[in-house]
Amino acid sequence: MTRLPLAAFVVLALLAVRTARGQGCSEPHYRWSEKVDSTFASKPPTTVAVSDILTWSPRALTAQDRCAARAGRELNLYSVTAFVRRIRLHEQDGDWHIEITEEETSPVPTSCIVVEIPSPAYGSPYGAARGHLAALVDTLQLSPAGDLAMPVLVSFTGAAFFDGYHQKRTNGGARASQHGRCNSSVRALWELHPVYKVDTPPGP
């Protein structure tokens, strides 16, 4: 029997591991199990602002990391109060895609983040969250693009999530792409996803 050189054996072993991982990854959408995970819903949230989230260091994830598990900040629950600027109700994956900014007049492309509410089919908290948002924002009066005529202040509570699918790496570094209008930097790929709770903002 012909013996393989050690280097060739190592290469074949690594290819086998990668193939096995690829075969074991059956997510219907990017990091889908993490996007609809309701196990964090009962954790106490930390209050943050949109401007805080936009300073968080990005994870080293790209579209290749389809089945990456949660890690770091993604294991925590956060609450953010911000102005809803756009709601897209008919995304391919069934999520409600919501773009928010810290101030009512903040320029959207440079100051927004995304929060997303999965379909109620994945858990009762999502149905309740959608119902509360629809009670605060008239989702029947959105523009064709989903824009609100007047921004509405809303509180969202959900798990942090880094949407690395939209992180593009080039020789010049990393950039965000096609993440709604929130592409100011790779830090803008941080989301609250899934959102478990929607509330009227707390009083002064």
ABEGO torsion letter per residue (X at the ends): XBBBBAAAAAAAAAAAAAAAAAAABABABBGAAAAABAAAAABBBBBBBAAAAAABBBBBBBAABAABBBBEAAABBBBBBBBBABBBAABAAGBBBBBBBABAABBAAAABBBBBBBBAAAEAAAAAAAAAAAAABBAAABBAAGBBABBBBBBBBBBBBBBAAABBBBAAEBBBBGBEABAABAAAABBBOBBABBBBBBBX
